[in-house]
Amino acid sequence: MSSYSNSSTASSGSRTNGLAIASLCCGIVGLFLLNIVLGPLAIVFGAVARRQAAVRNGAGMAKAGIVLGVVDVVLWLVLLAVAASNGGFSWYVGG
């Protein structure tokens, strides 16, 4: 029979910061969907996670999330400029 102890390796303080993971996920998903919403979220989550990096691991993920968030916002601005130069958006559907 196996015995389970109360001490586990997951609770030893080596866990990755959740905000760093959220920043990275928002940055990656923001490249494809809702980049004007998820880009700034990735930047904010990454900035907060970088401040907490001394306590928890995940500084690299937080930095990657910040970079991807900036890329998301720049991508949105480029798409907006392209749409504006082509006469804007047309919501007309029908024949």
C-alpha positions as CSV (number, residue, x, y, z in Angstrom):
1,M,0.0,0.0,0.0
2,S,1.3,3.5,-0.8
3,S,1.4,6.2,1.8
4,Y,0.8,9.8,0.9
5,S,2.7,12.5,2.7
6,N,1.6,16.0,3.4
7,S,4.7,17.6,1.8
8,S,4.6,17.8,-2.0
9,T,7.1,19.2,-4.4
10,A,4.4,21.4,-6.0
11,S,4.0,23.4,-2.9
12,S,7.6,24.1,-2.3
13,G,7.5,27.6,-3.8
14,S,8.8,26.7,-7.2
15,R,5.5,27.4,-8.9
16,T,5.4,29.7,-11.9
17,N,3.6,33.0,-11.5
18,G,0.0,32.8,-12.7
19,L,0.0,36.3,-14.0
20,A,3.0,35.5,-16.2
21,I,1.2,32.5,-17.7
22,A,-1.9,34.7,-18.2
23,S,0.2,37.4,-19.9
24,L,1.8,34.9,-22.3
25,C,-1.6,33.3,-23.1
26,C,-3.2,36.6,-23.8
27,G,-0.3,37.7,-26.0
28,I,-0.5,34.5,-28.0
29,V,-4.2,34.4,-28.4
30,G,-4.3,38.1,-29.1
31,L,-2.2,37.5,-32.3
32,F,-5.3,35.8,-33.8
33,L,-8.4,37.1,-31.9
34,L,-9.4,40.3,-30.2
35,N,-5.9,41.8,-30.3
36,I,-7.1,45.3,-29.1
37,V,-8.5,43.7,-25.9
38,L,-5.9,41.0,-25.2
39,G,-2.8,43.0,-26.1
40,P,-3.2,45.6,-23.3
41,L,-4.2,42.8,-20.9
42,A,-1.0,40.9,-21.8
43,I,1.0,44.1,-21.2
44,V,-0.7,44.7,-17.8
45,F,-0.5,41.1,-16.6
46,G,3.2,40.9,-17.7
47,A,4.1,44.2,-15.9
48,V,2.5,43.0,-12.7
49,A,4.2,39.6,-13.0
50,R,7.6,41.2,-13.6
51,R,7.2,43.1,-10.3
52,Q,6.4,39.8,-8.6
53,A,9.3,38.0,-10.2
54,A,11.5,38.2,-7.1
55,V,8.9,36.2,-5.2
56,R,7.8,33.8,-7.9
57,N,9.3,32.3,-11.1
58,G,8.1,33.4,-14.5
59,A,10.0,36.6,-15.4
60,G,10.8,35.2,-18.9
61,M,7.2,34.4,-19.5
62,A,6.1,37.8,-18.3
63,K,8.6,39.5,-20.6
64,A,7.4,37.4,-23.6
65,G,3.8,38.4,-22.7
66,I,4.7,42.1,-22.7
67,V,6.4,41.8,-26.0
68,L,3.5,39.9,-27.5
69,G,1.1,42.4,-26.1
70,V,2.9,45.2,-27.8
71,V,2.9,43.2,-31.0
72,D,-0.8,42.8,-30.7
73,V,-1.4,46.5,-30.3
74,V,0.9,47.3,-33.2
75,L,-0.9,44.7,-35.4
76,W,-4.2,46.2,-34.5
77,L,-3.0,49.7,-35.5
78,V,-1.6,48.4,-38.8
79,L,-4.9,46.6,-39.6
80,L,-6.8,49.8,-38.7
81,A,-4.5,51.9,-41.0
82,V,-5.0,49.4,-43.9
83,A,-8.7,49.4,-43.5
84,A,-8.8,53.2,-43.4
85,S,-6.7,53.5,-46.5
86,N,-9.0,51.1,-48.4
87,G,-12.2,53.2,-47.7
88,G,-13.0,51.8,-44.3
89,F,-15.3,48.9,-43.4
90,S,-18.4,47.9,-45.2
91,W,-21.1,46.1,-43.3
92,Y,-23.4,45.8,-46.3
93,V,-24.7,42.3,-46.7
94,G,-27.2,41.4,-49.4
95,G,-27.7,41.4,-53.1
